[in-house]
Amino acid sequence: METLTVSLGSRSYPIFIGSGISKDAEAFLPFLSMPKVAVVSNSVVAPLYLEKFKGTLRGAGVDVLDIVLPDGEKFKDWQTLNKIFDALVGTSCERSTTLIALGGGVVGDMTGFAAACYQRGAPFIQVPTTLLAQVDSSVGGKTAINHPLGKNMIGAFYQPKVVFADTDYLASLPQRELSAGLAEVIKYGLIRDLPFLDWIEANLSGLLEKDQSLLEHAILRSCVNKAEVVGADEKELGVRAILNLGHTFGHAIETGVGYGKWLHGEAVAAGTVMALELSRKLGWIDPVELERVKDLFQRAGLPTRGPDFGCARYLELMQHDKKVVNAKLRLVLLKKIGEAVLCDDVLLTDVSQAIDACIGCE
């Protein structure tokens, strides 16, 4: 098992990474305020893992309430969130009841947001079951639900007590979901860790084949990068925004086509190509570097072009993005591969041309 820490003073917490680590009930007990938990999962993960997970905790004397949500990004809304509150209130859960997210990014985001709100703050634990959640969304305390006009627009920064990234869960992960997770893994190499990007390129075939040791290394290296950035800027007032490479374009894709039709990682991959096309247009990276990244995404089974619902619609949706500051669109671009920068002075005509170059069928 690998262990690292997200350093946030009194809100610091460990991330445990390894095979079978969520099967050890004793590992959870130090993080529980009382021997009662509410495990939140979804209709896809629950049939595979929920009963075994509940049995593990109950074997250590923990009272377990389970809450199963419908699966999918389209259910990341107030109505579904309220199912968590209904269950908590209906069973008289106290403020010290720990919420445990057993699922992917949607489950983690919603459980964390529910924990932030329930009785003004209940503890929660992340047990991510997808690669994307293990390398990204379970770490850093971003919790949210979607709004029809924008992804993750309603939420809170609220840190978990601990993250258990159990790689055994990845064995049942569909190939499309695995590829979506790799989009976020590749992101860390692009924004700040060029040696990691080189490693990903060299080991991509093994990652796609779910080689356990390679996946553990990719998760660890990704979490180290994210923990360092989050530790320096928890509330995304500055440097943490570089973690959003491709996300402003990608969120527009997810919203524009309808939540759930594109996986988050797929939209981020296509959005990253748009960001890199804009970086190329500004003279920061050359066409060879752009093609290198596109080739890597394609090898990973990810799209390199976005859907064509019109450049004007992209720009409209991007104006609702959380990265808009003082009415200016703030984008994450690359000065070079491995070095991200924040830009709020890019001409919209340049942004439009980058979008136009990267949408529609190849």
Secondary structure as GFF3:
##gff-version 3
##sequence-region A 1 362
A	DSSP	beta_strand	2	6	.	.	.	ID=ss1
A	DSSP	three_ten_helix	9	11	.	.	.	ID=ss2
A	DSSP	beta_strand	13	18	.	.	.	ID=ss3
A	DSSP	three_ten_helix	21	23	.	.	.	ID=ss4
A	DSSP	alpha_helix	25	28	.	.	.	ID=ss5
A	DSSP	three_ten_helix	29	31	.	.	.	ID=ss6
A	DSSP	beta_strand	36	42	.	.	.	ID=ss7
A	DSSP	pi_helix	46	50	.	.	.	ID=ss8
A	DSSP	alpha_helix	51	58	.	.	.	ID=ss9
A	DSSP	beta_strand	63	69	.	.	.	ID=ss10
A	DSSP	three_ten_helix	73	75	.	.	.	ID=ss11
A	DSSP	alpha_helix	78	90	.	.	.	ID=ss12
A	DSSP	beta_strand	98	103	.	.	.	ID=ss13
A	DSSP	alpha_helix	105	117	.	.	.	ID=ss14
A	DSSP	three_ten_helix	118	120	.	.	.	ID=ss15
A	DSSP	beta_strand	124	128	.	.	.	ID=ss16
A	DSSP	alpha_helix	131	132	.	.	.	ID=ss17
A	DSSP	pi_helix	133	137	.	.	.	ID=ss18
A	DSSP	beta_strand	142	147	.	.	.	ID=ss19
A	DSSP	beta_strand	150	157	.	.	.	ID=ss20
A	DSSP	beta_strand	163	166	.	.	.	ID=ss21
A	DSSP	three_ten_helix	167	172	.	.	.	ID=ss22
A	DSSP	alpha_helix	175	192	.	.	.	ID=ss23
A	DSSP	alpha_helix	194	208	.	.	.	ID=ss24
A	DSSP	alpha_helix	212	232	.	.	.	ID=ss25
A	DSSP	three_ten_helix	239	244	.	.	.	ID=ss26
A	DSSP	alpha_helix	247	257	.	.	.	ID=ss27
A	DSSP	alpha_helix	264	281	.	.	.	ID=ss28
A	DSSP	alpha_helix	287	299	.	.	.	ID=ss29
A	DSSP	alpha_helix	311	318	.	.	.	ID=ss30
A	DSSP	beta_strand	324	325	.	.	.	ID=ss31
A	DSSP	beta_strand	328	329	.	.	.	ID=ss32
A	DSSP	beta_strand	331	336	.	.	.	ID=ss33
A	DSSP	beta_strand	339	343	.	.	.	ID=ss34
A	DSSP	alpha_helix	348	356	.	.	.	ID=ss35
###
